Amino acid sequence: MTSIAAPDSSAPAQPPRQHPLRAFFKNPERAYYRLSDDGKTLGFMQPAGEPARMNIFVQALDGSQLVGEPRQLTHETERDVAGYVFKGNDVVLFQKDFGGDENFHVLAVHTGTGTVIDLTPFEQVRAGIEDDLEDDPDHVLIGHNQRNPEVFDVYRVNVHTGAAQRVAENPGHIIGWQTDHAGQLRAAVASDGLMTQLLYRDDETQAFETLIEVDFRTNVAPAFFDFDNRHLYLYSARGRDKLAFVRIDPARPDDETVVFASEAVDLDGVAYSRRRRVLTLASYETDRPQRHFFDAQLQGIFAALQRQLPGLEVSLQASNRAEDLFVVAAHSDQTPGARYLYDAQRDTLTLLGELNPAIPAADMARMQAVQYTSRDGLTIHGYLSLPVGREARHLPVIVNPHGGPWARDSWGYNPEVQFLVNRGYAVLQMNFRGSTGYGRAFWEAGFGQWGLAMQDDITDGVQWLIDQGIADPKRIAIYGASYGGYATLAGVTLTPHLYAAAVDYVGVSNLFTFLGTIPPYWKPMLVKMQAMVGDPEADQARLAATSPALLADRITTPLFIAQGAQDPRVNKAESDQMVAALRARGVEVQYLVKDNEGHGFHNDENKFEFYEAMEGFLAAHLRPAA
């Protein structure tokens, strides 16, 4: 295995001071800024109440200047508001769940009166906004699974009264809906697990017909309708390895016109201007975020912002309907940055606030893109963050595989990484095979490879760091969440002498029980998951050989496990059985369970308890100050 691109080992002479743990993980002082349609009201979230949770506030705007005092719209005390959008000028739609169960409700609050209406007041039902119906001041399209827990129907809901009318009943195989620019349900994605169909109809009075059918390995999904509402833009990997942005005529669905594609990586997404009815930009990510502009006007806005915010990555997070007032995020790998209001007509930038002013960017580490070659010849891309002010030699290392696993690590500010680096650890993140973004072949290379080649890619990254002289082979830990938690457990069972400590956060431990306890709305995709992970009957021997809970007798590495009791994705039993198997051998394992959390901890007090326990655990076994 050879190094293709070694990291930059230069560093300042003096390490920075250790910053308080809570400064890294507390909720931001103010964040998640949004604009009303007319641009006269600014929305944001900030901690409020006792205990403090992220709640929605609004404040009047005069141009780009704030007027008067903020007013609190929501008063949540159990959990943070999960997210929100403006509906016109006077209504805010927001989502919340209960104890981390991910059964989100959609609620509406009037910005003037503060009146809150639960638009989906159903127990054990998961709801989400399908279309905010920008041109309809009174209604929104909401999908939820009240009728059948396994599938989502679509309802037109009055945001003032909560009155709902079902506009589409799911026949049982639709996994996604797509509206046109008039808010009509005109396309859908259906699946039996192994085959995927793109469905289409000319209007809502007609039945859906199959436009395209592909094996699930070929990614084809609707992006949005063209502005004529007759043609479709798709994200498509038909006949290619990398996901591209294409346009089709429904009358000739196999004739794709490629609008944009990257030869190196998959396309992430495409944006457009609602007001001007033009495509604006395509985004994709190599080692860092990249953009391709279709539109000179937006390109000019980004150029103006870069002149005023040099050296920072900028993005537009919200706008008014006139698209001349924008919320701008300015950030980097060393800071979550600040948020601004940008007046495009006047070319003026007004600071709204820093997300985390408690931590100086200069004390944070750079996220360096690295790559290495796996034992079977694949190029594995990743990121290495090194302690500031320390020589990159014989360092204690935290190997941090991402969750998913069908996701990827990206460049940018990561509070976990920066906290660990600030404590003296190097942190290695890698996009092992099966990660998304690198094309179909790389994604498919992970099928059936949990605990096998996917794990080898992680192990090879550890060996690469040792060979580079960066890692002290006696002071390497592995830490991950969700699939990363599985990779952590697989690491200490399949390569038990490689790691000095391990932290499993809401991770899978038993592939048989994991596949048998998925949420009901994942069941239509169970056969696909079995094709990607393994069939409990046909692949019984392989799954048994790669299920850490069944291999607990191999574990010699000190282990810390954290779990949310309400987790719908990785059931608490995944952690319970691993802990029970270890304790049955007389092996003590540190175990933290939170009854009011789900797939990861969100409440500040729970985050603090977890990271404080992890800090002490890692320090005891890796001696970062040595």
DODRENMI-43175 format. One line per 2 residues: number of its first residue (from 1); their letters; for each residue x, z, y of C-alpha. Coordinates in Angstrom, 3 decimals. Each point is the difference from the previous one (the first is absolute). Layout:
// residues N
NUM	a	X:Z:Y; ...
//
This chain:
// residues 626
1	mt	0.000:0.000:0.000; 1.540:-1.027:3.330
3	si	-0.621:0.869:3.608; -1.234:-2.948:2.042
5	aa	-0.414:1.749:3.330; 1.642:3.370:0.567
7	pd	-1.318:2.357:2.672; 1.620:0.674:3.338
9	ss	1.889:3.255:-0.492; 0.939:0.572:3.647
11	ap	-1.452:3.209:1.459; 0.373:2.254:3.047
13	aq	2.582:2.747:-0.354; -2.390:2.913:0.315
15	pp	-3.131:0.583:-2.134; -3.150:0.736:2.034
17	rq	-1.686:3.375:-0.127; -2.702:0.616:-2.579
19	hp	-3.417:-0.454:1.531; -2.928:2.199:-1.060
21	lr	-1.764:-1.193:-3.130; -3.408:0.207:1.649
23	af	1.135:-2.292:2.793; 0.362:-2.814:-2.548
25	fk	-3.332:0.441:-1.765; -2.498:1.335:2.506
27	np	-2.774:-2.258:1.210; 0.908:-1.902:3.169
29	er	-0.887:1.591:3.316; -2.080:-3.056:0.822
31	ay	-0.288:-3.315:-1.851; -2.289:-2.733:-1.393
33	yr	-0.952:-1.469:3.370; -2.901:-2.462:0.175
35	ls	-1.901:-1.792:2.790; -3.703:-0.544:0.593
37	dd	-1.135:-3.608:0.276; -0.137:0.119:3.811
39	gk	3.364:1.756:0.252; -1.488:2.859:2.021
41	tl	0.425:2.662:-2.689; 3.086:1.019:-1.916
43	gf	-0.375:1.675:-3.369; 2.684:2.046:-1.716
45	mq	0.434:2.752:-2.582; 1.679:3.354:0.474
47	pa	-0.022:3.376:-1.771; -2.912:2.227:1.011
49	ge	-1.960:2.928:-1.397; 0.983:2.880:-2.252
51	pa	1.615:-0.932:-2.239; 1.169:-2.971:2.067
53	rm	-1.057:-3.375:-1.405; 0.361:-3.501:1.398
55	ni	-3.180:-0.658:1.957; -1.174:-2.844:2.230
57	fv	0.110:0.270:3.786; -0.951:-2.474:2.736
59	qa	1.127:-0.340:3.597; -1.089:-2.315:2.801
61	ld	2.258:-2.851:1.096; 0.264:-1.731:3.364
63	gs	2.031:-3.078:-0.803; 2.966:1.507:-1.823
65	ql	-0.251:3.400:1.684; -1.596:3.028:-1.678
67	vg	-2.772:1.676:1.986; -1.331:3.537:-0.334
69	ep	0.401:2.231:-3.026; -0.253:-0.918:-3.701
71	rq	-3.234:0.837:-1.825; -0.058:1.026:-3.659
73	lt	-2.420:-2.057:-2.114; 0.502:1.375:-3.506
75	he	0.426:3.586:-1.158; 1.379:-0.235:-3.521
77	te	1.603:3.195:-1.327; 0.474:-0.686:-3.720
79	rd	2.019:-3.234:0.122; 1.317:-2.502:2.516
81	va	-2.237:-2.901:0.953; 1.184:-2.825:-2.271
83	gy	-0.342:-2.811:2.542; -2.251:-1.441:2.683
85	vf	-0.940:-3.114:1.987; -1.984:-0.620:3.166
87	kg	-3.372:-1.644:-0.497; -0.585:-1.631:3.369
89	nd	0.398:2.392:2.927; -2.094:3.060:-0.852
91	vv	0.330:0.578:-3.751; 2.974:0.963:-2.145
93	lf	-0.123:-0.482:-3.776; 2.182:2.349:-2.023
95	qk	0.680:0.918:-3.619; 0.608:3.273:-1.787
97	df	0.187:1.260:-3.573; -0.265:3.459:-1.532
99	gg	2.956:1.816:-1.517; 1.920:-3.237:-0.511
101	de	-2.492:-1.479:-2.493; 0.112:-3.389:1.826
103	nf	-3.795:-0.260:-0.041; -0.004:-0.971:3.653
105	hv	-3.087:0.179:2.182; -0.500:-2.259:3.024
107	la	-1.334:1.829:3.044; -0.925:-1.022:3.544
109	vh	0.443:2.086:3.137; -1.332:-0.911:3.438
111	tg	2.738:0.268:2.612; -2.406:1.209:2.682
113	tg	-2.179:2.512:-1.820; 2.326:1.013:-2.824
115	tv	-2.832:-0.478:-2.512; 1.358:-0.553:-3.513
117	id	-1.890:-1.878:-2.738; 1.213:-0.269:-3.589
119	lt	-0.753:-3.627:-0.869; 0.737:0.583:-3.712
121	pf	-1.271:3.547:-0.750; 0.403:-0.239:-3.770
123	eq	1.757:2.309:-2.454; 2.899:-1.416:-2.041
125	vr	-0.276:-3.418:1.655; 2.892:-1.985:1.482
127	ag	-0.824:-2.038:3.105; 1.902:-2.280:2.356
129	ie	-0.615:-2.414:2.862; -0.233:-3.640:-1.106
131	dd	-0.528:-1.469:3.493; -0.481:1.778:3.313
133	le	-2.269:-2.874:1.183; 1.597:-0.303:3.422
135	dd	-2.852:-2.116:1.386; -2.773:2.303:-1.274
137	pd	-0.112:3.182:2.129; -2.244:1.900:-2.415
139	hv	1.211:-0.706:-3.518; 3.010:0.129:-2.282
141	li	0.518:-1.253:-3.560; 0.946:2.786:-2.395
143	gh	0.890:-0.267:-3.673; -0.582:2.940:-2.339
145	nq	-0.541:0.810:-3.661; -3.076:2.243:0.074
147	rn	-2.066:-2.275:-2.260; 2.775:-0.432:-2.554
149	pe	3.208:2.056:0.201; 2.030:-2.916:-1.367
151	vf	-0.909:-2.653:2.610; -0.679:-0.303:3.723
153	dv	-3.156:-1.443:1.573; -0.179:-0.950:3.685
155	yr	-2.489:1.419:2.506; -0.826:-0.791:3.617
157	vn	-0.190:3.435:1.623; -1.343:0.960:3.427
159	vh	2.723:2.033:1.706; -2.543:1.900:2.139
161	tg	-2.525:0.985:-2.666; 1.786:-0.418:-3.332
163	aa	-2.755:-2.312:-1.282; 1.469:-2.257:-2.700
165	qr	-1.002:-3.292:-1.600; 1.821:-1.366:-3.018
167	va	1.195:-3.535:0.693; 1.984:-0.584:-3.212
169	en	-0.365:1.571:-3.422; 3.113:-0.128:-2.096
171	pg	-0.797:-1.658:-3.353; 2.787:2.046:-1.552
173	hi	3.112:-2.133:0.328; 0.611:-0.335:3.765
175	ig	3.037:1.958:1.179; 0.104:-1.185:3.628
177	wq	-2.252:-1.520:2.671; 0.779:-2.318:2.909
179	td	-2.117:-0.666:3.094; 0.205:-2.954:2.341
181	ha	0.403:0.360:3.782; -3.760:0.465:0.367
183	gq	0.032:2.987:-2.362; -1.632:-1.884:-2.882
185	lr	1.150:0.734:-3.565; 1.306:-3.418:-0.965
187	aa	2.826:0.603:-2.500; 0.935:2.525:-2.651
189	va	2.628:0.705:-2.629; -1.186:0.609:-3.558
191	sd	1.959:1.040:-3.063; -0.435:0.815:-3.651
193	gl	3.422:1.589:0.132; 2.007:-2.942:-1.306
195	mt	-1.550:-2.909:1.911; -0.712:-0.011:3.729
197	ql	-2.616:-2.174:1.708; -0.338:-0.815:3.678
199	ly	-3.740:-0.274:0.672; -1.544:-1.881:2.924
201	rd	-3.354:-0.906:1.520; -1.042:-1.948:3.085
203	de	-2.350:2.750:1.220; -1.502:3.310:-1.125
205	tq	-3.160:-1.637:-1.396; 2.010:-1.724:-2.728
207	af	1.529:1.330:-3.198; 3.752:0.314:-0.281
209	et	1.793:-2.731:-1.919; 3.518:0.053:-1.426
211	li	2.386:-1.869:2.261; 3.324:0.862:-1.648
213	ev	0.843:1.713:-3.298; 3.493:1.235:-0.833
215	df	1.739:2.408:-2.338; 0.497:3.370:1.710
217	rt	3.730:-0.676:0.111; -0.652:-2.721:2.576
219	nv	-0.917:1.706:3.237; -2.770:-1.764:1.941
221	ap	-2.036:1.936:2.569; -2.054:-0.885:3.094
223	af	1.668:0.824:3.314; -2.830:-1.004:2.351
225	fd	-2.138:-2.995:0.874; 1.220:-2.684:2.334
227	fd	-1.615:0.134:3.416; -2.438:-2.754:-0.971
229	nr	-1.343:2.393:-2.705; 0.193:-2.890:-2.483
231	hl	3.607:0.038:-1.167; 1.837:2.911:-1.584
233	yl	3.441:1.435:0.536; 1.479:1.485:-3.170
235	ys	3.033:1.921:-1.114; 1.055:-2.026:-3.003
237	ar	2.768:-0.126:-2.587; -1.470:-2.978:-1.868
239	gr	2.862:-2.225:-1.091; 2.637:2.142:1.714
241	dk	1.871:3.252:-0.490; -0.420:1.401:3.519
243	la	-3.386:0.772:1.547; -0.854:-2.516:2.751
245	fv	-2.671:-0.393:2.687; -2.120:-3.097:-0.660
247	ri	-3.195:-1.698:1.185; -2.592:-1.612:-2.269
249	dp	-3.226:-1.922:0.319; -2.520:1.555:-2.430
251	ar	-0.980:-3.529:-1.002; 3.574:-0.574:-1.234
253	pd	1.285:3.471:-0.910; 3.077:-1.216:-1.865
255	de	1.363:-1.840:3.042; 1.964:2.730:1.769
257	tv	1.525:-0.653:3.402; 2.920:2.385:0.414
259	vf	-0.119:1.530:3.459; 2.974:2.327:-0.436
261	as	2.244:1.236:-2.801; 3.340:1.748:-0.279
263	ea	2.393:-1.233:-2.663; 1.551:3.456:-0.366
265	vd	-2.931:2.432:-0.297; -3.773:0.223:-0.212
267	ld	-2.089:-0.272:3.125; -1.393:3.365:1.151
269	gv	-2.806:-1.143:2.289; -1.238:-2.259:2.792
271	ay	-1.652:1.004:3.275; -2.277:-1.926:2.322
273	sr	-1.597:0.295:3.430; -3.745:0.601:-0.177
275	rr	-0.468:-0.908:3.629; 2.100:-3.178:0.079
277	rv	-0.739:-0.996:-3.610; 3.590:-0.858:-0.897
279	lt	2.502:1.179:-2.584; 2.609:2.201:1.654
281	la	2.674:1.177:-2.442; 1.032:0.370:-3.629
283	sy	1.911:3.062:-1.173; 2.329:0.428:-2.948
285	et	2.868:2.287:-0.911; 3.467:-0.707:-1.251
287	dr	2.274:2.998:0.564; -1.816:0.536:3.301
289	pq	-3.371:-1.121:1.421; -0.160:-3.672:1.032
291	rh	-2.510:-2.045:2.012; -0.899:-3.652:0.306
293	ff	-2.004:-0.861:3.119; -2.708:-2.640:0.033
295	da	-1.002:0.836:3.569; 2.156:-0.262:3.127
297	ql	-2.121:2.492:1.928; 0.517:2.820:-2.499
299	qg	3.630:-0.947:-0.435; 0.391:0.435:3.765
301	if	-1.566:3.474:-0.180; 2.450:1.071:-2.707
303	aa	2.905:-1.416:2.003; -1.119:1.977:3.067
305	lq	-0.298:3.181:-2.056; 3.454:-0.456:-1.540
307	rq	1.482:-0.364:3.484; -1.524:3.322:1.028
309	lp	0.668:1.763:-3.333; 3.405:-1.314:-1.099
311	gl	1.328:1.028:-3.387; -3.397:1.103:-1.325
313	ev	-2.417:-1.626:-2.402; -3.289:-0.650:1.818
315	sl	-3.479:-0.637:-1.369; -3.507:-0.276:1.421
317	qa	-2.334:2.616:-1.464; -3.208:-0.595:1.961
319	sn	-1.483:-1.972:2.901; -3.113:-0.284:2.104
321	ra	-2.335:-2.893:-0.684; 1.419:-2.012:2.886
323	ed	3.398:0.257:-1.689; 1.835:0.800:3.220
325	lf	0.527:3.740:-0.569; 1.933:1.094:-3.094
327	vv	1.154:3.145:-1.757; 3.675:-0.556:-0.791
329	aa	2.082:1.860:-2.569; 3.768:0.131:0.591
331	hs	1.983:1.453:-2.882; 3.089:-0.352:-2.191
333	dq	1.514:1.345:-3.186; 1.193:3.058:1.973
335	tp	-3.204:0.912:1.808; -3.776:-0.327:-0.378
337	ga	0.285:-0.883:3.663; -2.544:-0.096:2.765
339	ry	-3.300:-1.667:0.799; -0.740:-1.917:3.192
341	ly	-2.788:-1.829:1.764; 1.034:-3.532:0.910
343	da	-1.873:-1.890:2.718; 0.768:-3.630:-0.813
345	qr	-1.257:-1.378:3.329; 2.214:2.338:2.026
347	dt	2.805:0.228:-2.574; -0.008:3.789:0.351
349	lt	0.715:2.591:-2.654; -1.452:3.530:0.227
351	ll	1.258:2.754:-2.283; -2.738:1.717:-2.008
353	ge	2.280:2.375:-1.875; 2.757:0.520:-2.533
355	ln	-1.080:0.642:-3.566; 2.659:2.590:-0.764
357	pa	2.031:1.025:3.058; 1.372:3.038:-1.885
359	ip	2.552:-2.093:-1.905; 2.633:-2.059:1.892
361	aa	0.465:-3.502:-1.349; 3.775:0.289:0.440
363	dm	0.081:2.707:-2.692; -1.800:-2.175:-2.540
365	ar	1.575:-2.366:-2.533; -0.048:-3.775:-0.040
367	mq	-1.823:-1.575:-2.937; 2.531:-2.450:-1.399
369	av	-1.133:-2.939:-2.116; 1.938:-0.181:-3.275
371	qy	-0.215:-2.005:-3.172; 1.507:0.237:-3.455
373	ts	-0.219:-1.871:-3.276; -1.927:1.451:-2.941
375	rd	1.480:0.067:-3.486; -1.934:-3.176:-0.916
377	gl	0.889:-1.902:3.163; -2.894:0.610:2.410
379	ti	0.766:0.631:3.661; -1.515:3.329:1.035
381	hg	-0.562:0.560:3.714; -0.187:3.438:1.530
383	yl	0.936:2.345:2.817; 2.700:2.622:0.307
385	sl	-0.122:2.743:2.614; 3.204:1.997:0.446
387	pv	0.518:3.412:1.604; 1.017:-0.360:3.625
389	gr	3.516:1.185:0.783; 1.150:0.269:-3.626
391	ea	2.322:-2.292:-1.910; -1.903:-2.108:-2.534
393	rh	2.005:1.398:-2.936; -1.135:2.216:-2.895
395	lp	-3.254:0.938:1.678; -2.979:1.755:-1.544
397	vi	-2.651:-2.681:-0.469; -3.789:-0.114:-0.250
399	vn	-1.224:-3.070:-1.900; -3.487:-0.731:1.314
401	ph	-1.957:-2.671:-1.959; -3.203:-1.102:1.717
403	gg	-3.563:0.400:-1.234; -2.381:-2.749:-1.009
405	pw	1.880:-1.325:-1.861; -1.445:-3.246:1.370
407	ar	1.232:0.672:3.523; 3.385:-0.002:1.728
409	ds	2.209:2.138:2.196; 0.401:-1.309:3.528
411	wg	2.292:0.464:2.968; -1.174:2.516:2.566
413	yn	-0.247:3.661:0.853; -0.677:2.182:-3.042
415	pe	-0.300:3.761:0.659; 0.806:0.925:-3.615
417	vq	3.174:-2.075:0.024; 1.109:1.272:3.401
419	fl	-0.660:3.617:-0.963; 2.078:-0.325:-3.174
421	vn	2.807:-1.793:1.805; -0.040:2.666:2.709
423	rg	0.546:2.550:-2.780; 3.147:-1.798:-1.127
425	ya	-1.276:-2.314:-2.748; 0.393:-3.737:-0.294
427	vl	-3.304:-1.647:-0.940; -0.253:-3.158:-2.104
429	qm	-3.258:-1.959:-0.165; -0.242:-3.103:-2.149
431	nf	-2.564:-2.721:-0.576; 0.261:-0.119:-3.781
433	rg	-1.563:-2.869:-1.974; -3.772:0.105:0.217
435	st	0.192:0.717:3.729; -2.051:-2.337:2.153
437	gy	1.233:-2.265:2.768; 2.720:-1.790:-1.951
439	gr	-2.143:-2.598:-1.723; -1.992:-0.347:-3.183
441	af	2.943:-0.138:-2.438; 1.489:3.247:1.290
443	we	-3.415:1.709:-0.106; -0.707:-1.233:-3.532
445	ag	3.435:1.141:-1.164; -1.401:3.528:0.193
447	fg	-2.960:-0.610:-2.332; 0.213:2.292:-3.015
449	qw	3.229:1.495:1.350; -0.991:3.499:1.102
451	gl	2.844:2.170:-1.245; 1.965:-3.058:-1.157
453	am	1.492:-2.703:2.249; -1.720:1.438:3.098
455	qd	1.730:3.305:-0.707; 3.268:-1.767:-0.760
457	di	-0.098:-1.484:3.509; -0.135:3.530:1.399
459	td	2.759:1.215:-2.306; 2.138:-3.002:0.943
461	gv	-0.406:0.883:3.670; 1.270:3.512:-0.720
463	qw	2.996:-1.400:-1.871; 0.667:-2.414:2.873
465	li	0.199:2.921:2.427; 2.367:1.835:-2.339
467	dq	2.185:-3.097:-0.382; 0.126:-0.381:3.792
469	gi	1.317:3.551:0.239; -2.937:0.978:2.212
471	ad	-1.771:2.259:-2.516; 1.368:3.143:-1.544
473	pk	-1.098:-0.583:-3.626; -0.591:3.741:-0.489
475	ri	-2.320:0.299:3.034; -2.684:-2.675:-0.407
477	ai	-3.713:0.786:0.053; -3.033:-2.230:-0.451
479	yg	-3.197:0.476:2.007; -3.123:-2.154:0.101
481	as	-3.764:0.039:0.446; -2.700:-1.696:-2.087
483	yg	1.834:-2.729:-1.965; 3.139:1.432:1.578
485	gy	-0.989:3.287:-1.642; -0.256:-1.812:-3.332
487	at	3.450:-1.507:0.591; 1.293:3.498:0.744
489	la	-1.352:1.344:-3.299; 1.225:-3.089:-1.861
491	gv	3.417:0.508:1.565; 0.377:3.540:-1.318
493	tl	-1.320:-0.886:-3.472; 1.631:-3.405:-0.575
495	tp	3.273:0.707:1.871; 0.071:3.803:-0.177
497	hl	3.673:0.417:0.980; -0.150:-2.199:3.113
499	ya	-1.807:2.375:2.348; 0.778:3.533:1.139
501	aa	-3.557:0.601:1.252; -3.361:-1.774:0.125
503	vd	-3.166:0.221:2.103; -3.222:-1.574:-1.303
505	yv	-2.774:-0.303:2.604; -3.443:-1.016:-1.411
507	gv	1.701:-2.043:-2.703; -1.245:-1.504:-3.257
509	sn	1.363:1.757:-3.090; -1.983:-1.479:-2.912
511	lf	-0.880:-3.698:0.009; -2.833:0.517:-2.504
513	tf	-1.832:2.668:1.998; 0.750:-1.749:3.303
515	lg	-1.721:-3.198:-1.119; -2.925:2.067:-1.303
517	ti	-0.678:1.946:3.203; -0.001:-2.666:2.710
519	pp	-2.734:0.122:2.702; -3.244:-1.786:-0.957
521	yw	0.534:-2.704:2.641; 3.279:-0.942:-1.705
523	kp	-1.723:-0.611:-3.340; -0.803:-3.685:0.694
525	ml	3.757:-0.492:0.243; 0.939:2.102:-3.050
527	vk	0.786:-3.007:-2.188; 2.319:-1.289:2.744
529	mq	1.731:3.386:0.236; 0.458:-0.012:-3.757
531	am	1.541:-3.470:0.206; 2.414:1.228:2.663
533	vg	0.739:3.483:-1.400; -0.959:-0.065:-3.676
535	dp	-2.930:0.066:-2.418; -0.412:3.474:-1.567
537	ea	-0.685:-1.578:-3.395; 2.054:-3.193:-0.119
539	dq	2.950:1.570:1.835; -0.326:3.504:-1.407
541	ar	3.621:0.359:-1.104; 1.402:-1.212:3.332
543	la	-2.281:2.234:2.075; 0.860:2.997:-2.149
545	at	3.710:-0.708:0.416; -0.352:-0.148:3.813
547	sp	-2.457:2.859:0.650; 2.065:2.901:1.373
549	al	-2.534:2.663:-1.038; 0.573:-1.035:-3.615
551	la	3.768:0.202:0.468; 0.160:3.372:1.725
553	dr	2.367:1.384:-2.617; 2.728:-2.222:1.492
555	it	-0.178:1.568:3.458; 2.988:2.097:1.052
557	tp	-0.188:-0.765:3.724; -1.512:2.624:2.353
559	lf	-3.464:-1.306:0.932; -2.450:0.654:2.833
561	ia	-3.548:-1.438:-0.251; -2.642:-0.155:2.751
563	qg	-3.613:-1.080:-0.525; -3.303:-0.241:1.869
565	aq	-2.911:1.317:-2.060; -2.451:-2.602:1.395
567	dp	2.245:-3.012:-0.688; -2.231:-2.885:-1.205
569	rv	2.866:-2.349:-0.876; 2.459:2.237:-1.853
571	nk	-2.117:2.715:-1.550; 1.246:3.579:0.201
573	ae	0.233:-0.044:-3.803; 3.025:-2.292:0.364
575	sd	1.979:2.832:1.554; -1.643:2.771:-2.044
577	qm	1.048:-1.481:-3.333; 3.591:-0.484:1.092
579	va	0.215:3.578:1.236; -1.662:1.279:-3.200
581	al	2.414:-1.959:-2.207; 3.009:1.458:1.797
583	ra	-1.280:3.545:0.078; -0.831:-0.201:-3.718
585	rg	3.761:-0.465:-0.533; 0.737:2.964:2.215
587	ve	1.248:-2.307:2.777; -1.055:1.164:3.434
589	vq	-1.255:-2.688:2.365; -0.896:0.553:3.624
591	yl	-3.644:-1.074:0.470; -1.951:-0.242:3.258
593	vk	-3.723:-0.853:-0.094; -2.296:-0.311:3.015
595	dn	-3.723:0.172:-0.697; -0.966:-1.719:3.272
597	eg	2.276:-3.020:-0.345; -0.055:-3.286:-1.877
599	hg	2.573:-2.753:-0.472; 2.565:1.551:2.296
601	fh	-0.276:2.897:2.433; -1.457:-0.672:3.451
603	nd	-0.797:3.367:1.571; 2.961:1.248:2.023
605	en	0.198:3.409:-1.664; 0.139:-1.597:-3.447
607	kf	2.619:-2.539:1.052; 2.149:2.777:1.424
609	ef	-0.258:2.070:-3.183; 0.942:-2.967:-2.178
611	ye	2.984:-1.118:2.044; 1.264:3.565:0.473
613	am	-0.117:0.496:-3.767; 1.697:-3.358:-0.584
615	eg	2.723:0.785:2.543; 0.855:3.259:-1.718
617	fl	-0.157:-1.554:-3.456; 2.336:-2.884:0.866
619	aa	2.436:2.222:1.871; 0.275:2.340:-2.981
621	hl	0.914:-2.819:-2.383; 1.879:-2.515:2.188
623	rp	1.867:2.265:2.446; -0.153:-2.529:2.890
625	aa	2.413:2.033:2.153; 2.716:0.007:-2.681
//
